[in-house]
Amino acid sequence: MSALGRVVRAGVGRKRVQTAVMVLTTLLSVAASVLALGLLVASQAPFDRAFARQHGAHLTAEFKGATAAQAAATATADGVTDTAGPYPVTTLRLAPTDMAGPGFAPPPLTVAGRASVRGDVDRVELTSGRWAKGNGEIVLESGTPFADRGTGWSVKSDGTELKVVGIATSVGASAGAWVTPAQLAALDDTPSYQMLYRLDHASSRADLKAARAAVTAAAPQGTVGGTQSYLDVKQAAEEATGAFIPFVTAFALLGLALSVLVISIVVSGAVSAAKRRIGILKSLGFTPPQVCRAYVAQALIPSAVGAVLGVALANVLAVPVMAEVAQAYKTGVMLIPVWVNVVVPLGALALVALTALGPALRAARLRTASVLGVGRAAESARGRSVRRLLGSLPLPRPVTLGLAGPFARPVRSVTMAGAVAFGTLAVVFAVGLSTTLFAIQRDGEPDEGGGQALVRTVRMMTGPPPGASDGPPPEPQGPADPAKVAAAIDAAGGTESYYRRGETEVRVAGLKDPVPVVAYGGDVSGAKHTMTEGRWFEADGEAVAASRFLLSTGAEIGDTVTLSDRDRSVRLRIVGEVFDLSEDGMAVRTTEASLSALKPEYEMTEFTVGLTDGTDVGAYTKKLDKVLEPLGAEAAVSETGKSSVLAAMQALIAILTLMLVTVACLGVLNTVVLDTRDRVRDLGVFKALGMTPRQTVTQVLTQVGVIGVLAGAIGVPLGVALHHYVMPAMGDAAGTRIPPSHIDAYGAGQLTLLALAGVAIAVTGALLPAGWAARTDTGNALRAE
């Protein structure tokens, strides 16, 4: 082995603690960067990437009254480059067997008969379970109702029971469920047929319109029952998940910046601490280039180990995280791209090399005598004036020594403060995001959680409860009479107020599609919801609407909109913009009497009940449910709505914040290790003069605590500013306005506690080296050079 190789090996093994810190720092920095960049890439055009991977259909057409051969013949239509099908399809209402029965009407689903996931177009991806292999089995699309139950349960339609054996995704939303072709024939002996097309030109709606015309011309007249463009599916998918991009981008940039900073701190500190050793090497005849190569290699070897382990850790963490993101994006399986796994570690190693090269080159260019003259006494002389000044304060000596510590090495203290400030910023940002997202989840569904109890006029469970004795289930009943349900609620002890709610769809002047209208009856004062602007309706003829409805119609608060149904219409004045994420943000909410002129065909299907103070909700709903059961209604405890998108966001926030804080703590740990090693002789003197281990720990923690306080003072306002910038952007991306009360998520007391996050990060990072300093032998410390 060459002399240079022996120097490299000796340098790597000589300072095991510092080498371990470098490995761990690179590991977590690379892991955080890989995960952050992978999420950032996943957030950029997720639909387009999934569409390309699954070879999605540009156009989907359904043929009614045509044979399979006639549908297949349209593959030769102008502009068509590839097809799949014909698949037999039918429309079914699939209800879980534990909910099937009169009065419960699940939404209609398109069910296709398909032998496998493979195909030239629309390669369906299984997310769990397997594909249907025979009769009695069904695969659900991941976005359909009840698909979140997973596999192993059963659905029922018109007396036919099917076991759910798989959950899959179709990026083009070609079907809501799949069965075998033989099973489809048993469900519908006169099915329609579905064809999926890839087109040579499909970049605009004009291209798709031309392709639709060509397919229609190639089919028997009147057999094309309907078509679907992938651009419509793409628009809906991007509106649902656009809120992800701003906050993922913010976290990704934070992670990358913090990783760069901490790696720079660790590597430059390690090389700078070796100036005296560099002087010794020069005195032995090593040239400046050889010295630089040696110290760059000493930094690269542990960093390379950490980088490889970091990539592995990131990909392990990415499995559950990407699963959450894929579920939210509805894009099927998502993995960190291979190029991210290659570019990030190579970039980290390049950063290590450049960071190590700078201080090593500067030290190698100094005269040998100058480098050898860099000793502990020269280093400790810095900050003595500040130490003497603080020593006059009526504080314990270890505290004043700790307060003066940052001034001994101001550059090192500033870099440590930068790492802590980034960590504090991440914590403040994460707390604000979590608080706002919790409020959004709580208030985003006006029909959920308005009272303590919820009464439905249809019983959702028709079989015996779990654990009940065997025997025939009770006969299911139809919807209960709302008047009888209201009388039962009135008679129940503990009822303070209640309001009833029903929904229908009407036409709104200027809009192509009908919009949902939610009508309220009873004590509507209890139905008040979170307002973005304006107020809740208080009289007949008034209404509130969500952001997207107002944007689509061009209406503003104070304007009047016209609702019509058949030949009847009513005019309602918009008095407020309600925060509403349900019904795609298109619902209008008003009183029951306001719609009386339309003579709408709906029933009040739900009652929201407010209880008197001290009423036990569980006991109330249990007792009321027994009264309602003979009527066919049921009572339950109100629960706020759940959102897969918000759940995925919360999971990402927790994981990314933990990683960023850990990286920041490693930056502190490394800096304190270097500082303690540099001042080990001073430490020995203090111990010889009677400083106890506890006082040593106090000195070290006071030093980093001062830096933590200053870093917290910087990180808190930056985190608040980032939160206030990102949240409105998330709302805009989702097509809604977030209420100002939800954006102002920080209270004065909370900000005070968050300011201490800097101290907590700094102290956590310094605990290990502080303990090492406390255990250092006095004699060894005094002999240290």
VOLO-40726 format. One record per residue (C-alpha): x, y, z. Coordinates in steps of 0.02 Angstrom, whole numbers, padded with zeros to 5 digits. Layout:
BEGIN
X, Y, Z
X, Y, Z
...
This chain:
BEGIN
X, Y, Z
00000, 00000, 00000
00065, 00173, -00044
00105, 00302, 00089
-00043, 00405, 00030
-00157, 00253, 00049
-00095, 00223, 00226
-00131, 00404, 00269
-00308, 00388, 00203
-00339, 00226, 00298
-00264, 00295, 00458
-00367, 00454, 00443
-00529, 00359, 00420
-00496, 00246, 00569
-00416, 00373, 00686
-00571, 00472, 00729
-00708, 00343, 00738
-00838, 00458, 00814
-00813, 00588, 00678
-00816, 00453, 00543
-00977, 00381, 00615
-01055, 00554, 00617
-01005, 00579, 00435
-01081, 00412, 00386
-01242, 00446, 00480
-01255, 00625, 00416
-01233, 00572, 00236
-01353, 00427, 00261
-01495, 00534, 00326
-01459, 00680, 00210
-01460, 00568, 00057
-01615, 00476, 00119
-01707, 00640, 00149
-01652, 00708, -00020
-01699, 00549, -00115
-01869, 00542, -00032
-01899, 00729, -00054
-01844, 00731, -00236
-01941, 00571, -00270
-02099, 00651, -00200
-02065, 00809, -00299
-02049, 00708, -00459
-02205, 00609, -00414
-02301, 00772, -00394
-02255, 00833, -00567
-02387, 00776, -00692
-02431, 00614, -00599
-02575, 00579, -00718
-02467, 00598, -00874
-02334, 00479, -00807
-02462, 00350, -00751
-02554, 00368, -00917
-02393, 00333, -01013
-02347, 00186, -00901
-02519, 00105, -00916
-02533, 00149, -01101
-02699, 00230, -01061
-02843, 00254, -01181
-02859, 00424, -01265
-03041, 00385, -01302
-03164, 00262, -01226
-03324, 00220, -01320
-03474, 00115, -01270
-03583, 00032, -01402
-03765, -00009, -01367
-03859, -00123, -01485
-03702, -00170, -01581
-03619, -00341, -01588
-03442, -00372, -01527
-03384, -00387, -01707
-03462, -00220, -01754
-03379, -00135, -01606
-03211, -00215, -01651
-03225, -00152, -01829
-03205, 00027, -01769
-03020, -00010, -01739
-02991, 00039, -01920
-03064, 00214, -01896
-02956, 00359, -01954
-02827, 00415, -01826
-02836, 00256, -01719
-02665, 00177, -01688
-02705, 00047, -01556
-02859, -00028, -01473
-02915, -00144, -01335
-03081, -00234, -01327
-03219, -00256, -01360
-03257, -00287, -01177
-03436, -00325, -01126
-03498, -00196, -01000
-03652, -00167, -00896
-03708, -00048, -00759
-03736, -00116, -00584
-03770, -00047, -00412
-03650, -00143, -00301
-03688, -00137, -00116
-03588, -00225, 00020
-03685, -00375, 00079
-03694, -00301, 00254
-03780, -00145, 00185
-03885, -00213, 00042
-04072, -00193, 00058
-04218, -00081, 00015
-04187, 00102, 00045
-03998, 00094, 00015
-03954, 00142, -00163
-03767, 00140, -00199
-03709, 00237, -00352
-03712, 00147, -00520
-03546, 00076, -00579
-03485, 00023, -00750
-03432, -00159, -00736
-03326, -00232, -00876
-03293, -00412, -00922
-03105, -00427, -00939
-03000, -00584, -00934
-02838, -00505, -00870
-02750, -00343, -00828
-02646, -00355, -00986
-02694, -00267, -01146
-02625, -00159, -01284
-02721, -00012, -01209
-02764, 00025, -01027
-02648, -00095, -00936
-02740, -00101, -00771
-02627, -00107, -00617
-02671, -00212, -00466
-02639, -00122, -00302
-02691, -00269, -00192
-02759, -00445, -00210
-02771, -00531, -00379
-02872, -00527, -00539
-03042, -00613, -00551
-03020, -00791, -00615
-03196, -00862, -00614
-03378, -00835, -00572
-03420, -00758, -00405
-03266, -00644, -00405
-03246, -00458, -00439
-03106, -00329, -00441
-03148, -00151, -00388
-03069, 00008, -00452
-02975, 00094, -00310
-03080, 00252, -00321
-03249, 00168, -00308
-03354, 00175, -00149
-03304, 00046, -00017
-03142, 00000, -00109
-03046, 00057, 00045
-03111, -00100, 00132
-02981, -00199, 00035
-03013, -00378, -00018
-03102, -00527, 00057
-03277, -00455, 00077
-03428, -00469, -00039
-03545, -00358, -00138
-03720, -00395, -00197
-03821, -00341, -00349
-03994, -00404, -00395
-03972, -00563, -00295
-03797, -00602, -00361
-03658, -00604, -00231
-03479, -00571, -00285
-03322, -00584, -00180
-03197, -00441, -00194
-03030, -00524, -00236
-02932, -00373, -00296
-02916, -00184, -00300
-02848, -00107, -00460
-02826, 00060, -00545
-02865, 00114, -00722
-02784, 00281, -00758
-02915, 00317, -00891
-03060, 00270, -00776
-03121, 00141, -00902
-03227, 00047, -00774
-03277, 00047, -00592
-03258, -00142, -00574
-03206, -00294, -00674
-03266, -00473, -00682
-03228, -00616, -00801
-03320, -00609, -00969
-03419, -00765, -00920
-03474, -00682, -00757
-03524, -00526, -00852
-03632, -00630, -00969
-03718, -00706, -00817
-03752, -00533, -00747
-03819, -00461, -00911
-03863, -00567, -01063
-03875, -00412, -01175
-03723, -00310, -01125
-03652, -00159, -01210
-03474, -00165, -01277
-03329, -00053, -01235
-03183, -00007, -01347
-03025, 00082, -01291
-02926, 00182, -01419
-02753, 00256, -01435
-02743, 00397, -01562
-02604, 00469, -01668
-02662, 00645, -01625
-02740, 00672, -01453
-02662, 00830, -01383
-02818, 00939, -01395
-03005, 00925, -01378
-03020, 00959, -01564
-02915, 00803, -01600
-03025, 00699, -01487
-03183, 00769, -01564
-03120, 00718, -01736
-03076, 00544, -01673
-03248, 00527, -01593
-03328, 00571, -01759
-03220, 00443, -01850
-03266, 00304, -01727
-03451, 00350, -01738
-03444, 00343, -01929
-03362, 00171, -01924
-03500, 00097, -01813
-03680, 00058, -01859
-03787, 00212, -01846
-03852, 00250, -01672
-03747, 00119, -01582
-03619, 00235, -01502
-03697, 00259, -01332
-03566, 00375, -01261
-03381, 00418, -01260
-03255, 00478, -01133
-03100, 00582, -01166
-02942, 00557, -01065
-02927, 00747, -01053
-03086, 00751, -00947
-03015, 00616, -00832
-02850, 00709, -00822
-02933, 00873, -00775
-03031, 00791, -00635
-02876, 00701, -00569
-02768, 00857, -00569
-02902, 00959, -00481
-02915, 00827, -00344
-02728, 00815, -00310
-02660, 00986, -00356
-02652, 01034, -00172
-02509, 00912, -00149
-02385, 01004, -00259
-02355, 01165, -00159
-02320, 01082, 00008
-02219, 00938, -00065
-02114, 01064, -00161
-02085, 01165, -00003
-02031, 01012, 00097
-01922, 00949, -00045
-01829, 01114, -00060
-01809, 01122, 00130
-01740, 00946, 00133
-01617, 00977, -00008
-01556, 01142, 00066
-01536, 01070, 00241
-01444, 00917, 00174
-01322, 01025, 00078
-01292, 01135, 00230
-01266, 00993, 00353
-01151, 00894, 00238
-01049, 01053, 00211
-01040, 01082, 00399
-00984, 00904, 00437
-00856, 00887, 00299
-00779, 01060, 00310
-00770, 01044, 00500
-00683, 00876, 00488
-00551, 00941, 00368
-00525, 01106, 00459
-00497, 01012, 00622
-00353, 00919, 00538
-00246, 01072, 00498
-00111, 01021, 00620
-00106, 00845, 00548
-00092, 00922, 00375
00061, 01018, 00434
00139, 00856, 00498
00109, 00773, 00330
00189, 00920, 00239
00341, 00911, 00353
00357, 00727, 00304
00367, 00774, 00121
00188, 00764, 00058
00149, 00889, -00079
-00009, 01000, -00071
-00098, 00898, -00207
-00062, 00737, -00111
-00127, 00812, 00050
-00286, 00870, -00037
-00315, 00699, -00115
-00289, 00614, 00052
-00415, 00721, 00145
-00542, 00718, 00005
-00528, 00527, 00005
-00546, 00522, 00195
-00709, 00619, 00177
-00772, 00519, 00027
-00750, 00344, 00099
-00873, 00360, 00247
-00984, 00474, 00143
-00996, 00341, 00006
-01050, 00212, 00135
-01180, 00332, 00204
-01242, 00375, 00029
-01272, 00193, -00017
-01361, 00159, 00147
-01461, 00321, 00126
-01527, 00267, -00044
-01579, 00099, 00030
-01666, 00183, 00178
-01757, 00307, 00065
-01826, 00168, -00044
-01885, 00070, 00108
-01973, 00225, 00177
-02042, 00262, 00004
-02147, 00103, -00001
-02282, 00161, 00123
-02262, 00344, 00079
-02280, 00318, -00108
-02427, 00203, -00076
-02515, 00345, 00014
-02471, 00466, -00127
-02527, 00344, -00261
-02693, 00319, -00173
-02717, 00507, -00163
-02664, 00534, -00344
-02763, 00380, -00402
-02618, 00334, -00515
-02576, 00156, -00463
-02405, 00096, -00407
-02276, 00234, -00386
-02090, 00211, -00354
-01942, 00328, -00336
-01869, 00345, -00512
-01703, 00256, -00542
-01619, 00417, -00597
-01658, 00496, -00427
-01574, 00348, -00340
-01419, 00380, -00446
-01412, 00569, -00458
-01439, 00611, -00274
-01296, 00505, -00201
-01179, 00559, -00341
-01226, 00740, -00306
-01198, 00714, -00119
-01026, 00639, -00150
-00982, 00781, -00268
-01034, 00903, -00132
-00926, 00809, -00005
-00776, 00817, -00122
-00795, 01002, -00158
-00825, 01043, 00025
-00673, 00944, 00081
-00564, 01012, -00058
-00584, 01194, -00007
-00516, 01190, 00172
-00389, 01053, 00130
-00319, 01155, -00013
-00310, 01312, 00092
-00220, 01221, 00232
-00103, 01130, 00112
-00050, 01296, 00034
00001, 01370, 00202
00182, 01364, 00255
00219, 01207, 00355
00276, 01305, 00508
00115, 01407, 00507
00006, 01252, 00499
00105, 01166, 00639
00084, 01324, 00742
-00105, 01307, 00743
-00129, 01239, 00919
-00259, 01235, 01053
-00192, 01390, 01139
-00212, 01495, 00984
-00387, 01431, 00959
-00442, 01457, 01138
-00380, 01636, 01139
-00529, 01686, 01033
-00676, 01754, 01129
-00579, 01782, 01291
-00635, 01961, 01302
-00817, 01906, 01289
-00783, 01771, 01419
-00710, 01899, 01540
-00857, 02017, 01511
-00986, 01882, 01542
-00888, 01819, 01691
-00935, 01978, 01784
-01120, 01931, 01777
-01201, 01855, 01933
-01218, 01684, 01849
-01138, 01515, 01883
-00968, 01499, 01800
-01018, 01352, 01686
-01162, 01457, 01620
-01052, 01608, 01580
-00925, 01495, 01496
-01063, 01420, 01392
-01132, 01591, 01346
-00960, 01645, 01286
-00931, 01484, 01188
-01013, 01538, 01023
-00896, 01689, 01011
-00739, 01580, 01012
-00781, 01510, 00839
-00910, 01628, 00763
-00911, 01549, 00589
-00941, 01376, 00661
-01078, 01447, 00773
-01163, 01531, 00626
-01166, 01369, 00525
-01237, 01276, 00675
-01369, 01411, 00694
-01413, 01390, 00510
-01443, 01204, 00531
-01549, 01231, 00687
-01646, 01371, 00602
-01688, 01255, 00456
-01745, 01121, 00578
-01851, 01247, 00674
-01925, 01311, 00512
-01975, 01133, 00465
-02056, 01104, 00635
-02154, 01268, 00629
-02208, 01235, 00450
-02261, 01057, 00493
-02361, 01112, 00646
-02449, 01245, 00544
-02487, 01123, 00404
-02553, 00992, 00522
-02662, 01118, 00614
-02734, 01187, 00453
-02761, 01016, 00375
-02849, 00956, 00533
-02964, 01107, 00523
-02994, 01074, 00339
-03035, 00892, 00373
-03151, 00944, 00516
-03241, 01083, 00422
-03223, 01035, 00239
-03383, 00932, 00241
-03529, 01041, 00299
-03640, 00888, 00314
-03522, 00798, 00434
-03496, 00833, 00617
-03622, 00975, 00633
-03693, 00901, 00792
-03652, 00764, 00915
-03773, 00636, 00841
-03828, 00592, 00666
-03994, 00509, 00621
-04022, 00428, 00451
-04192, 00382, 00384
-04115, 00224, 00308
-04032, 00089, 00413
-03860, 00052, 00340
-03841, -00118, 00426
-03972, -00249, 00384
-03891, -00407, 00454
-03865, -00458, 00635
-03730, -00363, 00728
-03560, -00447, 00751
-03567, -00579, 00888
-03756, -00600, 00878
-03829, -00775, 00887
-03863, -00868, 00727
-04031, -00849, 00648
-04119, -00760, 00506
-04078, -00575, 00493
-04218, -00451, 00521
-04316, -00401, 00368
-04244, -00240, 00293
-04363, -00094, 00282
-04375, 00056, 00167
-04339, 00238, 00212
-04423, 00294, 00372
-04555, 00429, 00377
-04459, 00592, 00416
-04604, 00656, 00522
-04599, 00501, 00633
-04409, 00514, 00646
-04424, 00697, 00699
-04553, 00651, 00830
-04436, 00517, 00901
-04292, 00642, 00911
-04405, 00769, 00997
-04457, 00640, 01126
-04280, 00581, 01163
-04208, 00645, 01326
-04052, 00752, 01298
-04104, 00828, 01131
-04066, 01014, 01127
-04093, 01054, 00943
-04091, 00970, 00774
-04106, 01010, 00591
-04148, 00900, 00444
-04063, 00893, 00276
-04104, 00831, 00101
-04021, 00844, -00068
-04074, 00856, -00249
-04001, 00917, -00413
-04060, 01067, -00513
-04007, 01168, -00662
-03917, 01333, -00637
-03922, 01463, -00773
-03756, 01466, -00865
-03694, 01293, -00813
-03699, 01139, -00923
-03715, 01007, -00787
-03842, 01004, -00646
-03780, 01056, -00475
-03824, 00982, -00305
-03934, 01084, -00190
-03939, 01044, -00004
-04098, 01098, 00084
-04108, 01124, 00272
-04261, 01119, 00381
-04293, 01142, 00567
-04175, 01243, 00676
-04054, 01294, 00538
-03958, 01406, 00656
-03869, 01249, 00713
-03815, 01212, 00535
-03698, 01361, 00523
-03533, 01314, 00447
-03360, 01389, 00422
-03370, 01537, 00305
-03232, 01598, 00192
-03323, 01762, 00165
-03496, 01831, 00203
-03618, 01742, 00319
-03729, 01588, 00334
-03906, 01603, 00266
-04033, 01664, 00394
-04194, 01683, 00294
-04290, 01603, 00151
-04225, 01659, -00018
-04044, 01665, 00044
-03909, 01537, 00003
-03725, 01503, 00024
-03610, 01421, -00102
-03430, 01359, -00112
-03283, 01439, -00202
-03292, 01331, -00358
-03476, 01365, -00385
-03448, 01552, -00373
-03300, 01540, -00490
-03395, 01433, -00617
-03547, 01549, -00621
-03453, 01712, -00600
-03569, 01754, -00455
-03514, 01857, -00306
-03585, 01881, -00132
-03743, 01986, -00150
-03783, 01921, -00325
-03938, 01820, -00368
-03934, 01649, -00453
-04077, 01560, -00537
-04112, 01376, -00500
-04231, 01282, -00613
-04309, 01110, -00626
-04420, 01068, -00773
-04530, 01222, -00800
-04510, 01292, -00624
-04375, 01408, -00557
-04325, 01504, -00401
-04204, 01647, -00373
-04086, 01643, -00224
-03971, 01780, -00161
-03794, 01723, -00118
-03753, 01792, 00055
-03593, 01697, 00091
-03452, 01589, 00025
-03448, 01430, 00128
-03294, 01322, 00149
-03354, 01164, 00065
-03249, 01026, -00013
-03396, 00907, -00042
-03489, 00886, -00206
-03335, 00950, -00299
-03368, 01120, -00220
-03524, 01147, -00326
-03663, 01131, -00196
-03786, 01270, -00155
-03855, 01269, 00023
-04018, 01350, 00073
-04178, 01326, 00173
-04309, 01197, 00129
-04439, 01333, 00105
-04328, 01423, -00022
-04350, 01277, -00142
-04536, 01250, -00117
-04578, 01331, -00285
-04474, 01197, -00373
-04576, 01058, -00292
-04417, 00954, -00279
-04428, 00765, -00271
-04324, 00722, -00119
-04344, 00672, 00062
-04254, 00735, 00214
-04135, 00588, 00233
-04027, 00646, 00379
-04052, 00736, 00544
-03908, 00817, 00637
-03941, 00825, 00824
-03864, 00939, 00953
-03868, 00876, 01133
-03886, 00965, 01298
-03732, 00988, 01406
-03684, 00833, 01503
-03776, 00711, 01389
-03678, 00553, 01353
-03672, 00540, 01163
-03647, 00352, 01158
-03790, 00315, 01276
-03904, 00439, 01186
-03875, 00365, 01013
-03892, 00186, 01078
-04058, 00223, 01161
-04124, 00324, 01013
-04069, 00190, 00890
-04179, 00062, 00978
-04328, 00179, 00957
-04288, 00212, 00774
-04255, 00032, 00724
-04440, -00016, 00700
-04458, 00138, 00590
-04313, 00087, 00478
-04202, 00231, 00535
-04041, 00231, 00637
-03943, 00344, 00753
-03753, 00357, 00762
-03619, 00467, 00836
-03569, 00605, 00714
-03396, 00587, 00639
-03297, 00709, 00533
-03264, 00655, 00355
-03106, 00565, 00306
-03001, 00610, 00156
-02867, 00498, 00079
-02780, 00652, 00011
-02773, 00736, 00183
-02720, 00572, 00265
-02577, 00555, 00141
-02525, 00735, 00174
-02521, 00706, 00362
-02413, 00551, 00340
-02292, 00643, 00227
-02281, 00790, 00346
-02235, 00676, 00492
-02103, 00577, 00398
-02020, 00725, 00311
-02017, 00832, 00469
-01939, 00693, 00571
-01803, 00668, 00442
-01765, 00854, 00428
-01755, 00877, 00616
-01642, 00725, 00631
-01524, 00795, 00498
-01521, 00962, 00590
-01479, 00872, 00753
-01335, 00783, 00666
-01267, 00950, 00609
-01268, 01009, 00790
-01191, 00847, 00852
-01046, 00857, 00730
-01011, 01039, 00769
-01010, 01008, 00957
-00897, 00856, 00934
-00772, 00963, 00836
-00784, 01106, 00959
-00759, 00992, 01109
-00608, 00909, 01028
-00532, 01078, 00986
-00552, 01138, 01165
-00512, 00976, 01255
-00359, 01053, 01339
-00466, 01197, 01407
-00587, 01065, 01467
-00445, 00978, 01559
-00395, 01141, 01643
-00574, 01173, 01699
-00587, 00998, 01768
-00422, 01016, 01859
-00491, 01174, 01940
-00640, 01078, 02006
-00774, 01079, 01867
-00889, 00930, 01895
-00962, 00821, 01754
-01133, 00901, 01782
-01057, 01075, 01764
-00969, 01018, 01605
-01134, 00962, 01531
-01212, 01128, 01585
-01075, 01224, 01495
-01096, 01129, 01332
-01286, 01135, 01334
-01286, 01321, 01377
-01173, 01355, 01228
-01287, 01266, 01106
-01444, 01329, 01195
-01394, 01510, 01157
-01375, 01464, 00974
-01542, 01371, 00981
-01631, 01525, 01049
-01562, 01636, 00910
-01598, 01504, 00777
-01775, 01483, 00844
-01803, 01670, 00833
-01754, 01659, 00650
-01840, 01495, 00606
-02011, 01533, 00682
-02056, 01686, 00576
-01985, 01601, 00421
-02091, 01446, 00455
-02247, 01552, 00482
-02213, 01649, 00322
-02188, 01488, 00224
-02351, 01417, 00293
-02446, 01576, 00249
-02377, 01566, 00072
-02404, 01381, 00041
-02581, 01359, 00112
-02668, 01483, -00006
-02572, 01404, -00150
-02637, 01232, -00098
-02814, 01301, -00090
-02798, 01380, -00263
-02732, 01216, -00333
-02881, 01123, -00259
-03004, 01251, -00328
-03057, 01324, -00161
-03017, 01465, -00044
-02958, 01417, 00130
-03039, 01522, 00267
-02920, 01651, 00343
-02955, 01577, 00516
-02882, 01411, 00456
-02727, 01493, 00384
-02695, 01592, 00544
-02655, 01429, 00631
-02533, 01494, 00760
-02578, 01566, 00929
-02461, 01674, 01032
-02432, 01535, 01159
-02401, 01408, 01021
-02272, 01521, 00937
-02183, 01539, 01103
-02171, 01351, 01121
-02117, 01332, 00940
-01978, 01457, 00970
-01909, 01330, 01094
-01898, 01202, 00953
-01729, 01279, 00909
-01669, 01250, 01086
-01737, 01072, 01085
-01650, 01030, 00920
-01485, 01107, 00978
-01489, 01022, 01148
-01539, 00853, 01074
-01394, 00860, 00952
-01271, 00909, 01090
-01319, 00780, 01222
-01201, 00643, 01163
-01043, 00751, 01145
-01087, 00839, 01309
-01089, 00669, 01395
-00924, 00624, 01312
-00848, 00788, 01374
-00910, 00756, 01550
-00829, 00583, 01553
-00661, 00641, 01482
-00515, 00601, 01599
-00431, 00758, 01665
-00254, 00694, 01637
-00288, 00641, 01458
-00370, 00809, 01422
-00219, 00906, 01490
-00100, 00803, 01383
-00204, 00831, 01224
-00120, 00929, 01085
